[in-house]
């Protein structure tokens, strides 16, 4: 009977770990915790996965638990609740999910206060994370709080910087210019390297990649990265394919490949490709082979996002497009542009235009084809490649996860 009760209790606890309202109850079965780690979105989960592996390798004796996605769960750490509970897209989704997100917020905060981990690691997801950090401090949390990935304070202004300085013990930055933004404050801000550097360093180059994808070695491969969201794909891909049509008509030296960022968007991608009559002329490449595509690409058309930085680190000359609504275009024009003249991270890091940007009314076949044609001219092409190399050099040789793990191991042993 006692064994039955224990089994029932374990099953109950197992189901609760996947529940939104799960709360860690402090008892003898919950030993002192070194690290609590939180990720609220897939990109953060990837960063978290690399970080947990690095921590487990360098300090296997330290305990780690958290709110996790598939990458962190693969590291076999106890999960307080699944990251998928925080998946929302767009203002409407956020509004409808607000009661659920508030309950999750309170559950995580209260569990942290009860378990008292030595270090709370918050990855990216700044809107949620900064509120959580402030709430923990307000309720007397004495442990260390670390934010991994600096919020874009050069866009969002001084109020966010003030919150970071007043609530954090350590800020792990992924862009080399970010620590300087905090040089006038007490906050310990360290550049640890970009997670992309870790991902690229772990990628094994395939020698017969072109052949395995039925692409000719004698043609210059143009890679298309239309985005991962449905709205991005609908706004980008038709224009990109029309640009490629003009390019193919002007010269027979090019081949074409299309990156499938998420498998759930494949059907949309295929329907647009079919509608434009490109079924026989373009090769679809899965997200797992994204770096293989970049390694063999001659040039690219890409949606604004992390992929542009990945392309720069592969030294691929690129033209960037970003489909936005009229409202968002006005926001960029009047709020962001006065503070930051670019929206592509490559140009922001370089403090100059390396990748030509096209947005809203400028996102047309004619304007992008002109930019791309100009880019493919030998002098412009070589200059863009050289500028990309300078970007890569500016990031140094630091591999984000290993440097971050080293910093966290220092912090966890500091006295509170």
ZIHU-V37188 format. One record per residue. RES is the residue in one letter. PSI is psi in whole degrees, 0 to 359 (999 if undefined). NEAR is the number of other C-alpha atoms within 8 Angstrom. Layout:
BEGIN
((RES | PSI | NEAR) (RES | PSI | NEAR))
END
This chain:
BEGIN
((X | 316 | 4) (X | 318 | 5) (X | 323 | 6) (X | 318 | 7) (X | 320 | 8) (X | 316 | 8) (X | 317 | 8) (X | 320 | 8) (X | 320 | 8) (X | 318 | 8) (X | 319 | 8) (X | 315 | 8) (X | 324 | 8) (X | 319 | 8) (X | 326 | 8) (X | 331 | 9) (X | 339 | 11) (X | 3 | 11) (X | 147 | 9) (X | 326 | 10) (X | 12 | 8) (X | 139 | 11) (X | 129 | 9) (X | 119 | 8) (X | 125 | 8) (X | 116 | 8) (X | 185 | 5) (X | 339 | 5) (X | 351 | 5) (X | 93 | 8) (X | 170 | 5) (X | 141 | 7) (X | 131 | 12) (X | 307 | 11) (X | 131 | 14) (X | 131 | 13) (X | 136 | 14) (X | 132 | 11) (X | 132 | 16) (X | 4 | 14) (X | 159 | 12) (X | 318 | 8) (X | 322 | 6) (X | 327 | 12) (X | 322 | 15) (X | 314 | 10) (X | 316 | 11) (X | 321 | 13) (X | 313 | 13) (X | 320 | 9) (X | 314 | 12) (X | 318 | 11) (X | 318 | 9) (X | 320 | 11) (X | 317 | 13) (X | 326 | 10) (X | 320 | 7) (X | 332 | 8) (X | 70 | 8) (X | 343 | 8) (X | 346 | 5) (X | 137 | 8) (X | 142 | 8) (X | 130 | 12) (X | 167 | 12) (X | 188 | 12) (X | 116 | 13) (X | 155 | 17) (X | 189 | 13) (X | 325 | 7) (X | 317 | 11) (X | 325 | 14) (X | 330 | 12) (X | 343 | 8) (X | 1 | 9) (X | 43 | 6) (X | 147 | 10) (X | 134 | 8) (X | 125 | 12) (X | 322 | 13) (X | 158 | 13) (X | 141 | 13) (X | 330 | 12) (X | 340 | 8) (X | 343 | 7) (X | 6 | 8) (X | 109 | 8) (X | 149 | 7) (X | 125 | 7) (X | 162 | 6) (X | 321 | 6) (X | 314 | 7) (X | 316 | 9) (X | 316 | 10) (X | 314 | 7) (X | 329 | 7) (X | 359 | 9) (X | 312 | 8) (X | 319 | 7) (X | 317 | 8) (X | 324 | 9) (X | 318 | 8) (X | 319 | 10) (X | 317 | 10) (X | 309 | 9) (X | 321 | 8) (X | 314 | 11) (X | 313 | 9) (X | 312 | 11) (X | 323 | 9) (X | 321 | 11) (X | 316 | 10) (X | 328 | 9) (X | 317 | 9) (X | 334 | 12) (X | 59 | 10) (X | 152 | 12) (X | 323 | 10) (X | 130 | 13) (X | 122 | 13) (X | 117 | 12) (X | 123 | 13) (X | 120 | 15) (X | 224 | 12) (X | 53 | 11) (X | 323 | 7) (X | 314 | 6) (X | 313 | 7) (X | 318 | 12) (X | 325 | 10) (X | 321 | 8) (X | 315 | 10) (X | 315 | 11) (X | 318 | 10) (X | 322 | 9) (X | 315 | 11) (X | 320 | 10) (X | 329 | 7) (X | 15 | 6) (X | 17 | 6) (X | 127 | 9) (X | 354 | 6) (X | 178 | 10) (X | 142 | 13) (X | 127 | 13) (X | 132 | 13) (X | 123 | 14) (X | 115 | 11) (X | 111 | 10) (X | 131 | 12) (X | 158 | 7) (X | 74 | 6) (X | 339 | 10) (X | 345 | 7) (X | 315 | 8) (X | 351 | 8) (X | 183 | 8) (X | 331 | 7) (X | 323 | 7) (X | 324 | 10) (X | 317 | 9) (X | 317 | 8) (X | 316 | 10) (X | 313 | 10) (X | 321 | 10) (X | 343 | 6) (X | 335 | 10) (X | 155 | 13) (X | 335 | 9) (X | 137 | 12) (X | 119 | 14) (X | 113 | 14) (X | 145 | 15) (X | 356 | 13) (X | 137 | 10) (X | 337 | 10) (X | 349 | 7) (X | 318 | 12) (X | 329 | 11) (X | 334 | 6) (X | 344 | 7) (X | 13 | 10) (X | 339 | 7) (X | 13 | 5) (X | 175 | 6) (X | 351 | 7) (X | 132 | 11) (X | 101 | 7) (X | 123 | 11) (X | 138 | 9) (X | 122 | 11) (X | 2 | 13) (X | 153 | 17) (X | 139 | 12) (X | 332 | 11) (X | 324 | 7) (X | 321 | 11) (X | 313 | 11) (X | 316 | 8) (X | 320 | 8) (X | 333 | 6) (X | 358 | 6) (X | 129 | 7) (X | 120 | 4) (X | 134 | 6) (X | 128 | 6) (X | 331 | 4) (X | 32 | 6) (X | 312 | 8) (X | 314 | 10) (X | 318 | 9) (X | 341 | 7) (X | 15 | 7) (X | 41 | 6) (X | 140 | 8) (X | 137 | 8) (X | 345 | 7) (X | 0 | 5) (X | 153 | 8) (X | 121 | 10) (X | 121 | 12) (X | 122 | 13) (X | 135 | 15) (X | 130 | 12) (X | 84 | 13) (X | 356 | 13) (X | 175 | 13) (X | 347 | 10) (X | 152 | 7) (X | 318 | 9) (X | 322 | 7) (X | 316 | 13) (X | 315 | 12) (X | 326 | 8) (X | 331 | 10) (X | 310 | 14) (X | 315 | 11) (X | 319 | 11) (X | 316 | 11) (X | 317 | 12) (X | 323 | 11) (X | 323 | 10) (X | 317 | 12) (X | 326 | 8) (X | 313 | 8) (X | 322 | 9) (X | 316 | 9) (X | 324 | 10) (X | 334 | 7) (X | 335 | 6) (X | 148 | 7) (X | 22 | 6) (X | 5 | 8) (X | 147 | 10) (X | 165 | 12) (X | 141 | 11) (X | 147 | 13) (X | 124 | 11) (X | 130 | 14) (X | 97 | 14) (X | 321 | 10) (X | 136 | 9) (X | 332 | 8) (X | 351 | 5) (X | 358 | 12) (X | 317 | 9) (X | 318 | 7) (X | 315 | 8) (X | 313 | 11) (X | 323 | 9) (X | 321 | 8) (X | 319 | 10) (X | 317 | 12) (X | 316 | 9) (X | 326 | 7) (X | 0 | 9) (X | 34 | 7) (X | 12 | 10) (X | 321 | 8) (X | 352 | 5) (X | 352 | 7) (X | 144 | 10) (X | 127 | 8) (X | 134 | 8) (X | 130 | 11) (X | 162 | 11) (X | 330 | 10) (X | 338 | 5) (X | 22 | 8) (X | 314 | 10) (X | 328 | 9) (X | 318 | 10) (X | 317 | 12) (X | 323 | 11) (X | 333 | 8) (X | 357 | 8) (X | 145 | 12) (X | 319 | 10) (X | 169 | 11) (X | 154 | 13) (X | 127 | 14) (X | 147 | 14) (X | 144 | 14) (X | 134 | 12) (X | 192 | 9) (X | 329 | 7) (X | 330 | 10) (X | 323 | 15) (X | 322 | 10) (X | 319 | 9) (X | 318 | 12) (X | 321 | 14) (X | 343 | 11) (X | 4 | 9) (X | 45 | 10) (X | 114 | 14) (X | 133 | 15) (X | 148 | 14) (X | 133 | 14) (X | 137 | 14) (X | 151 | 13) (X | 99 | 14) (X | 124 | 11) (X | 160 | 8) (X | 169 | 7) (X | 318 | 7) (X | 313 | 6) (X | 326 | 8) (X | 320 | 11) (X | 324 | 9) (X | 313 | 9) (X | 316 | 9) (X | 316 | 9) (X | 337 | 8) (X | 311 | 9) (X | 311 | 11) (X | 320 | 10) (X | 334 | 8) (X | 322 | 8) (X | 117 | 10) (X | 352 | 8) (X | 159 | 9) (X | 350 | 8) (X | 128 | 12) (X | 329 | 11) (X | 314 | 12) (X | 326 | 13) (X | 315 | 12) (X | 317 | 9) (X | 342 | 9) (X | 28 | 6) (X | 167 | 6) (X | 110 | 8) (X | 314 | 10) (X | 123 | 12) (X | 134 | 9) (X | 139 | 9) (X | 126 | 11) (X | 148 | 11) (X | 241 | 11) (X | 339 | 5) (X | 358 | 7) (X | 77 | 13) (X | 160 | 8) (X | 316 | 10) (X | 312 | 7) (X | 320 | 9) (X | 321 | 12) (X | 320 | 11) (X | 314 | 8) (X | 318 | 10) (X | 319 | 10) (X | 318 | 8) (X | 319 | 8) (X | 324 | 12) (X | 352 | 9) (X | 139 | 8) (X | 312 | 7) (X | 314 | 6) (X | 320 | 10) (X | 311 | 11) (X | 323 | 8) (X | 318 | 8) (X | 318 | 12) (X | 318 | 11) (X | 320 | 9) (X | 321 | 9) (X | 320 | 15) (X | 321 | 11) (X | 323 | 8) (X | 312 | 13) (X | 316 | 10) (X | 326 | 7) (X | 336 | 7) (X | 345 | 11) (X | 196 | 7) (X | 8 | 5) (X | 132 | 10) (X | 112 | 12) (X | 306 | 13) (X | 320 | 14) (X | 318 | 10) (X | 320 | 11) (X | 317 | 11) (X | 320 | 12) (X | 314 | 10) (X | 320 | 8) (X | 325 | 8) (X | 328 | 10) (X | 315 | 8) (X | 320 | 9) (X | 337 | 11) (X | 359 | 6) (X | 149 | 6) (X | 138 | 3) (X | 999 | 5))
END
